[in-house]
Amino acid sequence: MMRGIVSAFATILCAVLLVVTPVPAGATESILLWDEGVGWGAPPDSMHFIAGFRGMMAAVDFETPASTDFLVAVMVFVAETPESGGPSRRSAATESLKIHVWSPENPDYPSPGEDAVVPVVVQGGYPQHEWVRFDLPTPVDLDDANLFPERLFSVGVEWLVRKNPRIGFDAVGAVDLHSWKFPWYPPWEVCDEYDLMMRAVVSDSVDTVIRPVSWGAIKSEFR
């Protein structure tokens, strides 16, 4: 069973809006997660994190409840990125990254498969050492059985710049085996020592649904 589903009406540590996704009045958003959130509030030098080279990817798989048909955002805990050269407490600016939504490889082994939508490039400059919410340009219809059999999907990031950003992970308590890393070549490797701090924001309704295959290439700009 998924570790937690948190109502979006509860307090969210940080919500950074990159692209406005229309949410109709009365819609209910929920946050799907496996991590415990361990690491929030910890000093930067004690934060657990991973940081990949260009082209490496990291993902978390989920099964959306029957009451929530649309993926509207991805939340990532961005750890602090120190300046290179010396123990400076200043932070280097966060760099661009790519947000992915994947179909499952197969329902029996839900590692990320093919991209379900065109990945979204997010410009650098977003906050760090806090939860950052990346809203998708258009909602993704998770009820599409061809793309998401048994309502399974994965969200994650691809590094475009070496070791920036750093993505937090939870290494305390039971590991749920729903986090994945992709060094460069297949197959994906399950993370058996930690849960990545990446979450999916889902909604029960949206104003306008655009089928994922009609996205086209979209570049989001941080505002």
C-alpha positions in Angstrom: 0.0 0.0 0.0 1.3 3.5 -0.7 2.9 5.1 2.2 0.7 8.2 2.1 -1.8 10.3 0.3 -1.8 13.9 1.5 -4.6 16.3 0.8 -3.4 19.4 -1.0 -5.6 21.4 1.4 -3.1 20.5 4.2 0.0 22.7 4.6 2.5 22.2 1.8 6.1 23.2 2.7 6.7 25.0 -0.6 4.8 25.3 -3.8 6.6 27.0 -6.6 4.4 27.6 -9.7 6.2 27.2 -13.0 3.2 26.9 -15.3 -0.4 27.6 -14.3 -2.6 24.4 -14.5 -6.3 25.2 -14.4 -8.0 23.6 -11.4 -11.8 24.1 -11.3 -13.6 25.2 -8.2 -14.3 22.3 -6.0 -11.5 20.1 -7.4 -9.6 18.1 -4.9 -5.8 17.6 -5.3 -4.0 14.8 -3.4 -0.3 14.1 -3.1 1.0 10.6 -3.7 4.2 9.7 -1.9 6.4 6.9 -0.6 9.0 8.9 1.3 8.7 9.9 5.0 9.9 13.4 4.3 13.0 12.8 6.5 15.6 15.5 5.9 13.3 18.5 5.9 14.8 21.2 8.2 18.1 19.5 8.5 21.3 21.5 7.9 22.6 21.3 4.3 25.6 19.2 5.2 23.5 16.4 6.7 20.9 16.2 3.9 20.8 12.9 2.1 20.8 13.4 -1.6 21.6 12.0 -5.0 23.1 14.0 -7.9 23.5 12.5 -11.4 25.6 13.2 -14.5 24.0 14.6 -17.6 21.6 12.1 -19.1 21.1 10.2 -15.8 17.5 9.8 -14.5 15.7 9.1 -11.3 12.0 8.1 -10.8 9.3 7.0 -8.4 6.4 4.8 -9.4 2.8 5.2 -8.2 -0.7 3.8 -8.6 -3.3 6.5 -8.6 -6.6 5.9 -6.7 -9.7 5.5 -8.8 -11.0 8.9 -7.6 -8.1 10.9 -9.0 -7.8 10.7 -12.8 -5.3 13.5 -13.6 -1.7 14.1 -12.9 -1.2 17.9 -12.5 2.3 18.4 -10.9 5.5 16.7 -9.7 7.0 17.7 -6.3 10.7 17.3 -5.7 12.8 18.0 -2.6 15.7 19.9 -4.0 18.7 19.7 -1.6 21.2 22.6 -1.3 23.9 22.8 -4.0 27.1 24.3 -2.5 29.4 26.5 -4.5 32.4 24.5 -5.9 35.8 25.1 -4.3 35.9 25.3 -0.5 33.5 24.9 2.4 31.5 28.0 1.5 28.0 28.2 2.9 26.7 30.0 -0.1 24.7 28.0 -2.7 25.2 27.7 -6.4 22.1 28.4 -8.5 20.0 25.4 -9.4 20.4 24.4 -13.1 17.9 23.3 -15.7 16.4 19.8 -15.5 13.9 17.7 -17.3 10.6 16.4 -15.8 9.4 13.1 -17.1 6.1 11.1 -16.9 6.6 7.4 -17.8 4.3 4.5 -18.6 5.1 1.3 -16.6 7.4 -1.2 -18.2 4.7 -3.7 -17.4 2.1 -4.0 -14.6 3.9 -6.9 -12.9 7.2 -5.0 -12.7 6.3 -1.2 -12.7 9.8 0.2 -13.5 9.6 3.2 -15.8 9.0 2.3 -19.4 8.4 4.7 -22.4 7.8 8.4 -21.9 4.0 8.8 -21.8 4.3 12.5 -22.6 6.9 14.8 -24.1 9.4 15.6 -21.2 9.2 19.2 -19.9 12.5 21.2 -19.6 12.5 23.5 -16.5 14.8 26.4 -16.5 17.3 26.8 -13.6 16.9 29.3 -10.7 14.2 27.4 -8.7 14.6 27.2 -4.9 16.7 24.6 -3.0 16.7 22.9 0.3 12.9 22.8 0.2 10.0 21.1 -1.6 9.5 22.5 -5.1 6.4 21.9 -7.1 6.7 21.7 -10.9 3.2 22.1 -12.4 2.7 20.3 -15.8 1.7 22.4 -18.8 -1.4 20.3 -19.3 -3.0 17.6 -17.0 -2.1 14.0 -17.8 -5.1 11.7 -18.1 -4.1 8.7 -15.9 -7.3 6.9 -16.9 -5.9 6.1 -20.3 -5.4 2.3 -20.0 -3.2 2.2 -23.1 -0.6 4.5 -21.5 -1.2 3.6 -17.8 -2.4 0.0 -17.4 -3.8 -0.6 -14.0 -3.4 3.2 -13.4 0.4 2.7 -12.9 2.8 5.5 -13.8 6.2 7.0 -12.8 7.4 10.6 -12.4 11.0 11.8 -12.2 13.8 13.9 -13.4 16.6 13.8 -15.9 19.8 15.7 -15.2 20.9 18.2 -17.9 23.8 19.6 -15.9 26.4 17.5 -14.0 25.4 17.0 -10.3 22.9 19.9 -10.3 20.4 19.8 -8.8 20.7 17.5 -5.8 17.6 15.5 -5.1 16.8 14.5 -1.5 16.1 11.0 -0.3 14.7 9.3 2.8 17.0 6.7 4.2 15.2 6.2 7.6 12.8 3.4 8.2 11.5 0.8 5.8 12.4 1.2 2.1 9.4 0.8 -0.2 11.2 -0.3 -3.4 9.3 2.1 -5.6 12.3 4.4 -6.4 14.4 3.9 -9.5 17.7 5.2 -11.0 18.9 5.0 -14.6 22.7 5.4 -14.7 22.9 5.7 -18.6 22.0 2.4 -20.0 19.0 0.1 -19.4 17.7 -1.5 -17.3 16.5 0.7 -14.6 17.8 -0.1 -11.1 15.5 -0.2 -8.1 16.8 1.8 -5.1 16.9 -0.6 -2.2 18.6 1.6 0.4 16.4 4.7 0.3 13.1 6.3 -1.0 13.6 9.3 -3.3 11.8 12.4 -2.2 9.7 12.9 -5.3 5.9 13.0 -5.2 2.9 13.1 -7.6 0.1 15.6 -7.4 -3.2 14.3 -8.7 -6.6 15.8 -9.1 -10.1 14.5 -9.4 -11.1 17.0 -12.1 -9.6 19.7 -14.4 -11.1 22.4 -16.6 -9.5 21.2 -19.9 -8.0 17.9 -20.7 -5.5 17.7 -23.6 -4.4 14.2 -24.5 -0.8 13.6 -23.6 0.2 12.7 -27.2 -0.8 16.2 -28.3 1.6 18.1 -26.1 4.4 19.0 -28.5 7.7 20.2 -27.2 7.1 22.7 -24.4 9.7 24.6 -22.4 8.7 26.0 -19.0 10.2 29.2 -17.6 10.6 29.8 -13.9 8.5 32.7 -12.7 
